[in-house]
Amino acid sequence: MITRYRTFDIKINDSGKLVVSFDSHLLNRMPNEFETQFEIVSEAMDAIDQYWRKEARRFSEGMLR
């Protein structure tokens, strides 16, 4: 494992690419957007940030209904 960022692990796979994984009991569904492999850690962190922004927006919209 390279680092842990906002409940996700950023790891290097066998081909040398970075992948984002998570502990499934922490999340209620699988984030398909992390099927992407990344070249640098900051790209992976940006994808994680986007995921949490989307989740926060989805939660806020649900609270308004």
Backbone as a printed PyTorch tensor [residue, N CA C, xyz], in Angstrom:
tensor([[[  0.8510,  -1.1780,   0.0000],
         [  0.0000,   0.0000,   0.0000],
         [  0.8930,   1.2370,   0.0000]],

        [[  0.5330,   2.2050,  -0.8320],
         [  1.2660,   3.4690,  -0.8740],
         [  0.7870,   4.3940,   0.2280]],

        [[ -0.5410,   4.6210,   0.2760],
         [ -1.0900,   5.5240,   1.2840],
         [ -2.5670,   5.2410,   1.4980]],

        [[ -3.0830,   5.7520,   2.5710],
         [ -4.5200,   5.6910,   2.8590],
         [ -5.0180,   7.1220,   2.7980]],

        [[ -6.1290,   7.3440,   2.0860],
         [ -6.6580,   8.6910,   1.9060],
         [ -8.1710,   8.6400,   1.9760]],

        [[ -8.7340,   9.2960,   2.9760],
         [-10.1930,   9.3950,   3.1390],
         [-10.9020,   8.0510,   3.0370]],

        [[-10.4890,   7.1150,   3.8310],
         [-11.0260,   5.7460,   3.9430],
         [-10.6840,   4.8310,   2.7690]],

        [[ -9.9330,   5.2920,   1.7970],
         [ -9.5350,   4.4730,   0.6510],
         [ -8.0350,   4.1810,   0.7080]],

        [[ -7.6420,   3.0520,   0.1620],
         [ -6.2310,   2.7070,   0.0250],
         [ -5.8020,   2.9550,  -1.4100]],

        [[ -4.6340,   3.5430,  -1.5790],
         [ -4.0370,   3.7170,  -2.9030],
         [ -2.8680,   2.7430,  -2.9580]],

        [[ -2.9310,   1.8130,  -3.9150],
         [ -1.9440,   0.7400,  -4.0130],
         [ -1.3620,   0.6820,  -5.4210]],

        [[ -0.2320,   0.0180,  -5.5460],
         [  0.3670,  -0.2380,  -6.8610],
         [  0.0290,  -1.6740,  -7.2490]],

        [[ -0.5120,  -1.8430,  -8.4800],
         [ -0.8110,  -3.2040,  -8.9390],
         [  0.4180,  -3.8090,  -9.6150]],

        [[  0.2810,  -5.0150, -10.1230],
         [  1.4140,  -5.7250, -10.7200],
         [  1.9840,  -5.0320, -11.9490]],

        [[  1.1620,  -4.2520, -12.6510],
         [  1.6480,  -3.5630, -13.8520],
         [  2.2550,  -2.1990, -13.5260]],

        [[  2.3240,  -1.8530, -12.2380],
         [  2.9380,  -0.5940, -11.8410],
         [  1.9940,   0.5940, -11.8250]],

        [[  0.7150,   0.3520, -12.0710],
         [ -0.2890,   1.4260, -12.0420],
         [ -0.8620,   1.5440, -10.6350]],

        [[ -1.3750,   2.7250, -10.3260],
         [ -2.0120,   2.9460,  -9.0330],
         [ -3.4890,   2.5930,  -9.1220]],

        [[ -3.9840,   1.8950,  -8.1260],
         [ -5.3990,   1.5540,  -8.0430],
         [ -5.9280,   1.9890,  -6.6850]],

        [[ -7.2070,   2.3220,  -6.6600],
         [ -7.8650,   2.7380,  -5.4280],
         [ -8.7750,   1.6070,  -4.9780]],

        [[ -8.6350,   1.2080,  -3.7300],
         [ -9.5090,   0.1760,  -3.1720],
         [-10.0600,   0.6830,  -1.8480]],

        [[-11.0560,   0.0040,  -1.3590],
         [-11.7010,   0.4430,  -0.1270],
         [-12.1320,  -0.7580,   0.6900]],

        [[-12.3940,  -0.5120,   1.9640],
         [-12.9040,  -1.5450,   2.8530],
         [-14.4150,  -1.5740,   2.6770]],

        [[-14.9460,  -2.6210,   2.0910],
         [-16.3490,  -2.6410,   1.6660],
         [-17.3440,  -2.4570,   2.8050]],

        [[-16.9840,  -2.7770,   4.0240],
         [-17.9500,  -2.5790,   5.1100],
         [-18.0940,  -1.1070,   5.4840]],

        [[-17.2060,  -0.2370,   4.9770],
         [-17.3140,   1.1960,   5.2520],
         [-18.2620,   1.9020,   4.2880]],

        [[-18.5120,   1.3000,   3.1400],
         [-19.3490,   1.9310,   2.1170],
         [-20.5350,   1.0380,   1.7960]],

        [[-21.6410,   1.6480,   1.4270],
         [-22.8390,   0.8600,   1.1520],
         [-22.9370,   0.3860,  -0.2900]],

        [[-22.0570,   0.8350,  -1.1510],
         [-22.0580,   0.3490,  -2.5330],
         [-20.6670,   0.5080,  -3.1440]],

        [[-20.4400,  -0.2320,  -4.2060],
         [-19.1360,  -0.2270,  -4.8560],
         [-19.0030,   0.9790,  -5.7840]],

        [[-17.9530,   1.7700,  -5.6210],
         [-17.7760,   2.9330,  -6.5030],
         [-17.1360,   2.5220,  -7.8320]],

        [[-17.9210,   2.3910,  -8.8670],
         [-17.4170,   1.9410, -10.1640],
         [-16.3630,   2.8610, -10.7430]],

        [[-16.3800,   4.1420, -10.3500],
         [-15.4160,   5.0690, -10.9140],
         [-13.9700,   4.7150, -10.5900]],

        [[-13.7460,   3.8280,  -9.6400],
         [-12.3850,   3.4690,  -9.2870],
         [-11.8690,   2.2480, -10.0410]],

        [[-12.5460,   1.8670, -11.1000],
         [-12.0000,   0.8410, -11.9770],
         [-10.8310,   1.4200, -12.7740]],

        [[-10.7450,   2.7410, -12.8090],
         [ -9.6600,   3.4350, -13.4990],
         [ -8.3490,   3.2250, -12.7590]],

        [[ -7.2660,   3.0710, -13.5100],
         [ -5.9310,   3.0150, -12.9250],
         [ -5.2890,   4.3800, -13.1220]],

        [[ -4.4480,   4.7650, -12.1920],
         [ -3.8640,   6.0970, -12.2070],
         [ -2.3500,   6.0340, -12.3500]],

        [[ -1.7860,   7.1160, -12.8740],
         [ -0.3400,   7.2090, -13.0550],
         [  0.3540,   7.7730, -11.8200]],

        [[ -0.2790,   8.7650, -11.1780],
         [  0.3380,   9.4190, -10.0210],
         [ -0.6550,   9.4840,  -8.8620]],

        [[ -0.1280,   9.5760,  -7.6550],
         [ -0.9520,   9.5560,  -6.4460],
         [ -1.9530,  10.7020,  -6.4360]],

        [[ -1.5510,  11.8850,  -6.8820],
         [ -2.4760,  13.0280,  -6.8340],
         [ -3.7020,  12.8030,  -7.7210]],

        [[ -3.5670,  12.0770,  -8.8280],
         [ -4.7300,  11.7440,  -9.6660],
         [ -5.6950,  10.8480,  -8.8950]],

        [[ -5.1560,   9.8720,  -8.1930],
         [ -5.9960,   8.9740,  -7.3980],
         [ -6.6940,   9.7500,  -6.2850]],

        [[ -5.9750,  10.6600,  -5.6340],
         [ -6.5700,  11.4740,  -4.5690],
         [ -7.6680,  12.3800,  -5.1180]],

        [[ -7.4620,  12.9350,  -6.2940],
         [ -8.4940,  13.7710,  -6.9230],
         [ -9.7620,  12.9550,  -7.1930]],

        [[ -9.5960,  11.7220,  -7.6580],
         [-10.7530,  10.8580,  -7.9240],
         [-11.4970,  10.5420,  -6.6260]],

        [[-10.7660,  10.3270,  -5.5520],
         [-11.3940,  10.0720,  -4.2510],
         [-12.1570,  11.3080,  -3.7950]],

        [[-11.5550,  12.4860,  -3.9450],
         [-12.2390,  13.7350,  -3.5780],
         [-13.5280,  13.9100,  -4.3780]],

        [[-13.4760,  13.6130,  -5.6750],
         [-14.6720,  13.7250,  -6.5160],
         [-15.7550,  12.7600,  -6.0350]],

        [[-15.3440,  11.5580,  -5.6730],
         [-16.3030,  10.5750,  -5.1660],
         [-17.0090,  11.1170,  -3.9290]],

        [[-16.2620,  11.6510,  -2.9590],
         [-16.8720,  12.1390,  -1.7220],
         [-17.7080,  13.3890,  -1.9510]],

        [[-17.3170,  14.2530,  -2.8940],
         [-18.1560,  15.4140,  -3.2300],
         [-19.4980,  14.9510,  -3.7900]],

        [[-19.4540,  13.9500,  -4.6710],
         [-20.6840,  13.4140,  -5.2600],
         [-21.5580,  12.7790,  -4.1780]],

        [[-20.9480,  12.0400,  -3.2570],
         [-21.7090,  11.4200,  -2.1720],
         [-22.3270,  12.4770,  -1.2620]],

        [[-21.5940,  13.5440,  -0.9630],
         [-22.1190,  14.6170,  -0.1100],
         [-23.2970,  15.3060,  -0.7880]],

        [[-23.1790,  15.5360,  -2.0920],
         [-24.2620,  16.1620,  -2.8530],
         [-25.4890,  15.2480,  -2.8690]],

        [[-25.2730,  13.9660,  -3.0920],
         [-26.3690,  12.9920,  -3.1060],
         [-27.0520,  12.9490,  -1.7330]],

        [[-26.2740,  12.9910,  -0.6730],
         [-26.8360,  12.9950,   0.6780],
         [-27.6470,  14.2640,   0.9210]],

        [[-27.1010,  15.4170,   0.5310],
         [-27.8000,  16.6950,   0.7240],
         [-29.1120,  16.7250,  -0.0410]],

        [[-29.1030,  16.2500,  -1.2740],
         [-30.3260,  16.2250,  -2.0720],
         [-31.3630,  15.3080,  -1.4330]],

        [[-30.9210,  14.2120,  -0.8600],
         [-31.8370,  13.2980,  -0.1900],
         [-32.4560,  13.9160,   1.0520]],

        [[-31.7020,  14.7570,   1.7390],
         [-32.2100,  15.4160,   2.9480],
         [-33.2490,  16.4810,   2.6020]],

        [[-33.1710,  17.0390,   1.4010],
         [-34.0930,  18.0950,   0.9980],
         [-35.4320,  17.5430,   0.5170]],

        [[-35.5020,  16.2640,   0.2470],
         [-36.7450,  15.6610,  -0.2640],
         [-37.6940,  15.3100,   0.8320]]])
